Amino acid sequence: MLQVSSSPHIRDTVTTRRLMLDVVIALIPALVASTWIFGWRVLIVTAIATGSSVLFEFLSRKVMKRYDSIGDMSALVTGLLLAMNLPPTIPLWIPVVGSFIAIIIVKQMFGGIGQNFMNPALAARVILMLSYPAAMTRWSILAERARGASSVVTDAAGHLDLIATATPLYILQNNGDMPSYLDMFLGIKGGCIGEVSVLALLIGAVYLIIRKVINLWIPLTYIGTVVLIVTIAGEDPLYHVLSAGLIIGAFFMATDYVTAPVTRKGQFLFAMGAGIITALIRLFGSMTEGVSFAILLMNILTPHIENWTKPVPFGGRKHVKG
């Protein structure tokens, strides 16, 4: 007897919790590397960002009388990604504000996981950058790891702690002495907690690919577009790849299931658009970095991209305007 049932008709053992756990595992190398580069304060910032994100998720679900969703680990991932996008010297109350923006405003007010129209962690980072630009652009590294640093940052007791320095993109934009490719690959440079060590990020990216959490369509198209444009503009493409947030943005942010297109053509257009915007901001904008803004702008366009690239149903035909 023929049984008719509603979709979905394809079932899988993959759960949201498992996917989120894979992302957490993939970010551990970057967290370890950043702790070595910046010191123990990285773990404090990360603990505050993740803890407050989970707390805001729990409280918001209670207030809105929705089921408890902290078990799916999406709030933990949001807090971890937010921490990865903060400088290590950030005042410790700012990650709490960022978590509130990411979880309450961007995620829960739009219905919770799967309903947000932009990446919560990136949205929080952009709002924090516009609200607290001085705190969000104070780059530094541990004194013993410094290369070409400009000034010393001490702790409350006056002990040598961090050395303030510029990001490679800022140095490149101002024709300064760039760090070596090796230093940039390992992470001996200024930047946010999770964007400095390209090696650590690539280890995590390979893990996600092996686990089939992400594919290479978006990351390679995104990075390739940036490389093509900056090369045409006469700049060193390798510096742009190894600098700032391009790697973490391409592999960990732009591949977000909720805010990126699901069709293959859509993913290509999404990544190419993000690459174009990133390159244009880096080349002609007043800000040295453009990844966060580029991905968020393309997040907004995702529904339109999916509408433009949706496949024709089996047995159907494309609509031709008369």
N, C-alpha and C positions, 0 to 999 in steps of 0.2 A: 504493500500500500504506500502511495506517495505521501510523504509528510511535508507539510509546508510550515516553515518557521521564519521568524523575523531575524534580521542580521544582528550580530555578525555570524557568518557561517564558517569562518576559519578561526580556530582557537589555537592558542599557544600557551606554553608554560611561562612565558616571559611576563613578569609583573612590573608595575611601576617601582616597587620597592627594590627589585633586583637591578633595574636600570639605574636607579639613583645610587645604589650601593656601588655599582661599577664606576660611576662618575667620581664618587668619593675616593675609591681606591686609586683611580687614575690621577687624581690631584695630589695624592700623598707624596710622590717624588718632588713635585714643585714646592710643597709645604716644607719638606725636609731640606731641600736646597735653599729655600728662602731663610729658613732658620739658621743655616750655616752662614749665609751671606749677611743677614741683617741682625741676627742675635735672637735671644729668647722672647723679645717683645712681639715677634711675629705670632707666637703661640697665644699670647695674651689677646692680641687683636682678633685672631681667628676664633678663639674661645668666646669672646664677647659677641662677635658677629653671628656665629652659629647658634650660640645659646639664646640670644635675644630673638633671632629669627624663629626658632622652635617655640619659644615662649609666646611670641606674638601670634603665631599660627594657632597654638592651643587656645589662647584667650579669645581670639577673633572667632574661632569656630564655636566656642561656648556662647559668646554674646549673640552670634547670628543663629544659634540653635541648629547647627549643622553637625554632621557626624565628625568624630575626632579623626583628623587626617594626618597627624604627625607621624603615624606609623609608616606612611609611604616614603618618608625620608626626603621629600621634595623641599621642605623648609630647611633641612640641614644642608642640602646642596645649594640652595639659594644663599644661605648665610656664608657657606664656604666660598662660593664664587664672589660674593660681595667682598669678603676679606681679601681674596686674591687681587681685587681691583682697588685696594687701598694702600697708601704708602705706609711703611712701618712706623713712622713717627706720628701718625694720626692721633689726635686727642681721643681718649678712649670712649668718650660719650658719642662721638660721631658715628661709629659703627652701629650704635643703638638706633640713632636717627635713621641711618641707612636701612637697617632691618625693618623699621616701622614702615618706611616708604615702600620697600620691596614687597613685604608680606601683606600689610594691611591695605595700602592704596593700590598698588599695581596688581597684586594677586587676588586677595580675598574680596575686594570690592567689585571685582569683575567675575566673581563666581568660584574662585579657587583654581586648583590645578587643572590645566587644560582649557581654561577660559580666558586667561590673560592674553592681551594682544601684543605685548612686548616682553622682552626678557626682564624679569623683575630686578635681578642684580645689576644689569647694565643701566636700567632706568634709574635705580637708586644712585649709581655712581655718577651719572650725568647731573642729576639734581644736586648731589653733594658738591660736585665740581663747580657748578654755577652758584651755589650758596656759600661755600667755604673754599674759595679758590686758593688762598694762601696755605691752608692746612692740607689740601688735596694735591698740592704740587710741590711739597717739600720733600725732595728726594735725598736719600743718603744711603751709605753703606758702612759696615763696620770699619773702624780705623785700620785694622791690620789687613783689610782687603782693598783699601782705597787705591785708586789710580787717578792722578790729576785732580784731587779734591780741592774744593775752594775754601771751606771753613769747617771748624770743629764744632760738633754738637755734644754738650756734656749733659750728664744726668743731674738730678736735683742736688746731689752731694758734690757736684763739680768734677766728677770722675770722667775721664775720656770714654766716650760711648760710641757715637756715630760721627761720620764726617759727611757734611753736606756736599752734594755734587749735582751736576746736571745730567739729564737723560741723554743717551746717544743722539736721539733725534734733535734735541735742542742744540747740542754741540754741532751736529751736521748742518742745521739750519743757520748757525752763526759762524760757520767755517772754522771751527775749533779743531783741536787735536783729538781725533776719535780714538776710542779704545780699540784694541786688537780684535780681530774676528774671534779668536779663541776666548778672550775675556767676555765678549758679548754672548758667545755660545754657552759658556759655563754660567754666566750670570754675574760677573764682576763689573757691575754697572749700576747706575741709579735707576729707579723705577718702582712700580707697585710690587707688592709682595709676590704675586703669582705670575708676573710677566717677565721676570729677569732671566731665569735659567731656561734657555731654549732646549737644552739637553733634557732636563727634567720634564718639561712639557711634552716633548716628543716621545719620551718613554711612556707617559700616560696616554698619549694619543694612540700609540701602537697597541696598548692594552685595550682601548675602546674599540679599535678596529678588529682585533682578534676576537673580542667578545661580541662583535657585530652590533655594537651599540650605535656606531656611526659608520658612514661610508666616506669615501674620499671625494665625492663630487663637489660638495660645498667647499671644504678646505682648500683643495688644489685649485679650483676655479677662482676662489677669493684671492689666495696668495699669488697665483699666476697673473691675475689682472693687475694687482698692485705692482708686481715686478715689471710687467710690460710697460705700464704708464710711466713709472719713475725712470726706467731705462731710456724711454723715448725723451724724457725730460732732461737726460744727461746726468742723473744721479746714480750712485752705487746701489743697485737693487739688493745686494746681500746685506748692506747696512740696514735697509728698510725691513728686510725679513727678520733680522736678528734683533731689531730694536723694538722696544715698547710692547704693545699688546697684540700684534698681528697674529702670532702663533696661538696664544690662548683664545683670542677672539675667533679665529678660523676653526679651531678644533673643538672648543668647549662652549662657545657662545652662539656662533652662527648656526650650529648644528642642533640647536634646541628643537625638540619635536613639536612643541606647541606653536612656536613663533616663526618657524621656517616652512616653506612649501613642502608638500609631500610628493609632488610630481617631479620627475627627473628634469624636464624642461624648466619647471618652476624653480628648482634648486639651482640650476645653471644661471638663470636670469637673476635670482636673488643674490647669489654669490658674486656674479659679475657686477651687479649694481653696487654691492657693498665695497667691492674692490675699487671701483671708479670713485666713489665718494671718499673712501679712505685716502686714496692717492691724491685727490684734488685738495682735501683738507691739509694733508701733509705738505704739499707743494705750494699752495697759495693761501692757506688759512693762517690766522693769527695763532692758533693752537698747533702744537707740534704733533699731537696725536689725533687720529680721526676714527679709530676702530669703533669706539662706543657709539658715537653719533651715527656712523655709517650703518651699523647693524640695527640700531633702533629705527632709523628711517626706513630701512628695508623691511623691518618687522611690520611697520604700519602698512606697507604696500603688499604684504603677503596675501591677504584675501583677494586682492585684485590680480596678483600674479597667478594664484591658483585658479581663478575664474578664467583667465586668458589661456591657461595651459591644461585645463581639465581634459581628460581623455574622452573620446567618443564611446558611449556604452556599446557593448557587444550587440551587433545587429542594427545599430543606429547609424545616423549619418550626420555629418556636419551641417549646421544651419547656414544656408547661403542667403545673404541679403539680396532681395530683388532689386 
